[in-house]
Amino acid sequence: MKKVLIIAIIAAILIPAASFAADKKIVIGVTPFPAKDIAAVAKEVLKKDGYELVIKEFTDFVQPNYALQDKDLDANFFQHVPYLDNMKKEKKLDIVPLVKVHLLPIGIYSQKVKSLKDVKKGAVVAVPNDPTNGSRAYKLLEREGLLKMDPSKKNLTARDIIDNPKSLKIIELEAPQLPRSLPDTTISVITMNFAVDAGLNPTKEALALEDKNSPYAVVLAVRSGDKDTPAIKALSKALNSPEVKKYITEVLSPKGVVPAF
């Protein structure tokens, strides 16, 4: 009887301790650059509040949301709100955006021309094939005078081109493939994280970049039922901390990354 009582007491002590440890661990999914780098700074900030941030890296824009929905992650940090809204609608995900952290301006790159003025008729142009980044690409190409898009459409695709004065040949590719497309295209419109991951320098090599007024800031996202938990509130605070802002401004800004808070 005495032995049973001792075991019960030990279990009573250990179970709450295990639960507390689980509550103090946060698993976040990120893409390589700069989300992974920013998360590493937030990890150090969270240590001060007693939280352990476990960072899991993904190399695409789809799996981090599936992993979050399936509870393999507590949060993810890689996407902007228009992309999340579109995926939520298509896949019926119960995921909500929280704080904005940074902007990754999408840019136009080339190995064939040094200026967009040098783009000739019939040039091959590669753009992302996902709806939101594709739309961003078309808006940037329109801003630079290469295309004219249908003003009545919100999410732009090649079907919404109403004027193509240089008869550009548009090809749509998966975002990670765009840097590899450069030898075969005149220009490619590449998202910032994949450009930098491929060794491109946005501030020096991009022929054009989105400006800071772009609505596509990268956000922290979580399941809707978790948005008010202490751990997620601590994570939100860490990602919007002075330490993270200083890191983005001093280390990442030269690479084209802009703080969004």
C-alpha positions in Angstrom: 0.0 0.0 0.0 2.8 2.3 0.9 4.6 1.6 -2.4 1.4 2.4 -4.4 1.0 5.7 -2.5 4.6 6.7 -3.3 4.1 5.9 -7.0 0.9 8.0 -7.1 2.7 10.9 -5.5 5.6 10.7 -8.0 3.1 10.6 -10.9 1.2 13.6 -9.5 4.5 15.5 -9.5 5.8 14.4 -12.9 2.6 14.8 -15.0 2.1 18.5 -14.3 5.8 19.0 -14.9 5.6 17.3 -18.3 2.6 19.3 -19.2 4.4 22.5 -18.2 7.4 21.5 -20.3 5.1 20.9 -23.3 3.4 24.2 -22.9 6.8 26.0 -22.9 7.9 24.4 -26.2 6.7 26.1 -29.4 7.2 24.4 -32.8 7.2 26.8 -35.7 7.5 26.1 -39.5 9.5 28.4 -41.7 11.0 28.7 -45.1 14.8 29.2 -45.5 15.5 32.9 -45.9 14.8 35.2 -44.1 12.1 33.6 -42.0 14.4 31.0 -40.6 17.0 33.7 -39.7 14.3 36.0 -38.1 12.9 33.0 -36.2 16.4 32.3 -34.8 16.5 35.8 -33.3 13.0 35.4 -31.9 14.1 32.1 -30.3 16.7 34.0 -28.2 14.1 36.5 -27.2 11.7 33.7 -26.1 14.3 32.1 -23.9 14.0 35.1 -21.6 10.3 34.2 -21.1 11.2 30.6 -20.5 10.0 29.3 -23.9 11.9 26.9 -26.2 11.3 27.6 -29.9 11.8 24.6 -32.2 12.3 25.7 -35.8 11.4 23.3 -38.6 12.4 24.3 -42.1 10.3 23.8 -45.2 11.3 24.4 -48.9 7.8 25.0 -50.3 4.8 27.2 -49.7 2.2 24.4 -49.2 3.4 21.9 -46.6 3.8 24.5 -43.7 0.1 25.1 -43.8 -0.8 21.4 -44.0 1.6 20.7 -41.1 0.0 23.5 -39.0 -3.5 22.3 -39.7 -2.5 18.7 -38.8 -1.0 20.0 -35.5 2.5 19.0 -36.4 3.3 22.7 -35.8 2.1 25.2 -33.3 2.6 28.1 -35.8 4.2 28.9 -39.1 5.9 32.0 -40.4 6.5 32.2 -44.2 3.5 33.7 -46.0 1.5 36.9 -46.6 -2.2 37.3 -45.9 -3.4 37.1 -49.6 -1.6 33.8 -50.0 -3.1 32.4 -46.7 -6.6 33.6 -47.6 -6.4 31.9 -51.0 -5.1 28.6 -49.5 -7.7 28.7 -46.7 -10.5 29.1 -49.2 -9.2 26.3 -51.4 -8.2 23.8 -48.7 -10.7 24.8 -46.0 -8.0 25.5 -43.4 -8.7 26.8 -39.9 -5.6 29.1 -39.8 -5.5 32.8 -39.0 -2.8 35.5 -39.4 -1.5 37.3 -36.4 1.3 39.9 -36.4 3.1 41.2 -39.5 6.9 40.8 -39.3 8.6 41.7 -42.6 8.2 42.3 -46.3 10.0 40.3 -49.0 9.7 42.5 -52.1 9.3 40.4 -55.2 11.8 41.3 -57.9 12.7 41.0 -61.6 16.0 39.4 -62.3 18.0 38.5 -65.5 21.2 37.0 -66.8 20.5 38.3 -70.3 19.8 42.1 -69.9 21.1 44.8 -67.5 18.0 47.0 -67.8 14.3 46.4 -68.4 14.6 48.8 -71.3 16.7 46.2 -73.0 13.9 43.6 -73.0 13.1 42.9 -76.7 10.0 41.7 -78.5 9.2 38.0 -78.0 11.3 37.8 -74.8 10.6 34.9 -72.4 9.4 36.0 -69.0 8.9 33.5 -66.0 6.5 34.3 -63.2 5.4 32.3 -60.1 2.4 30.0 -60.8 0.7 30.4 -57.4 -2.2 32.9 -57.5 -1.0 35.5 -55.1 2.7 35.7 -56.0 1.7 35.4 -59.7 -0.6 38.4 -59.2 2.3 40.3 -57.6 4.5 39.5 -60.5 2.0 40.8 -63.1 1.5 44.0 -61.1 5.3 44.6 -61.0 5.6 43.9 -64.7 2.7 46.3 -65.3 4.4 49.0 -63.1 7.5 48.7 -65.2 5.5 49.2 -68.4 6.0 45.7 -69.8 2.4 44.7 -69.7 -1.1 46.2 -69.1 -3.4 44.2 -66.9 -7.2 44.2 -66.6 -8.0 46.7 -63.9 -11.2 45.0 -63.0 -9.4 41.8 -61.8 -7.9 41.3 -58.4 -5.9 38.1 -58.6 -4.1 38.5 -61.9 -3.1 35.7 -64.3 -1.8 35.6 -67.9 -5.5 35.6 -69.0 -5.9 39.1 -67.6 -3.2 40.7 -69.8 -5.0 43.3 -72.0 -1.9 44.7 -73.7 1.4 43.0 -74.4 3.3 45.5 -76.5 6.5 43.4 -76.7 4.7 40.1 -77.3 6.3 38.7 -74.2 6.1 34.9 -73.9 4.9 34.3 -70.3 5.7 31.0 -68.6 4.5 30.1 -65.1 6.7 28.0 -62.8 6.7 26.8 -59.2 8.3 29.6 -57.1 11.4 27.5 -56.0 12.2 26.8 -59.7 12.4 30.5 -60.8 16.0 31.1 -59.9 17.0 28.0 -62.0 15.0 29.4 -64.9 17.3 32.4 -65.4 19.6 30.8 -68.0 16.5 30.1 -70.1 14.6 33.3 -69.8 15.1 37.0 -70.6 13.7 38.0 -67.2 12.3 36.0 -64.2 10.1 37.5 -61.5 11.3 35.8 -58.2 10.2 36.0 -54.6 12.8 37.4 -52.3 13.4 34.3 -50.2 14.1 32.1 -53.2 16.2 34.7 -54.8 18.5 35.1 -51.8 18.6 31.4 -51.2 19.9 31.0 -54.8 22.7 33.5 -54.1 21.1 36.6 -55.7 21.5 40.0 -54.1 18.2 41.9 -54.5 19.5 45.4 -53.8 22.3 44.9 -56.3 21.0 42.5 -58.9 17.2 43.0 -59.2 16.2 45.1 -62.2 13.0 46.2 -60.3 11.6 45.5 -56.8 8.2 46.0 -55.1 8.3 49.1 -52.8 7.6 49.2 -49.1 3.9 50.0 -49.7 3.3 46.4 -50.9 0.5 44.7 -49.0 2.3 41.4 -48.9 4.0 41.5 -45.5 4.9 38.1 -44.1 2.9 37.1 -41.0 2.8 34.7 -38.1 0.0 32.2 -38.6 -1.7 29.8 -36.2 -4.7 27.7 -35.8 -7.7 29.9 -34.8 -8.2 28.1 -31.5 -4.6 28.8 -30.4 -4.3 32.5 -31.2 -4.9 33.6 -27.5 -2.8 31.1 -25.8 0.1 32.4 -23.6 2.7 30.6 -25.8 1.4 32.2 -29.1 1.1 35.6 -27.5 4.8 35.3 -26.4 5.8 34.2 -29.9 3.9 37.2 -31.4 5.6 39.5 -29.0 9.1 38.0 -29.8 8.6 38.4 -33.6 7.7 42.0 -33.1 10.4 42.7 -30.5 13.0 45.5 -30.7 15.6 42.8 -31.1 14.0 41.4 -34.3 13.4 44.9 -35.7 17.0 45.8 -35.1 18.1 42.5 -36.8 16.0 43.2 -39.9 17.0 46.8 -40.1 20.8 46.3 -39.6 21.4 42.8 -41.1 18.6 42.1 -43.6 17.7 45.5 -45.0 20.8 45.6 -47.2 19.4 42.4 -48.8 16.1 44.1 -49.5 14.1 42.8 -46.5 11.9 45.5 -44.9 10.4 45.4 -41.3 6.6 45.5 -41.3 6.0 46.6 -37.7 
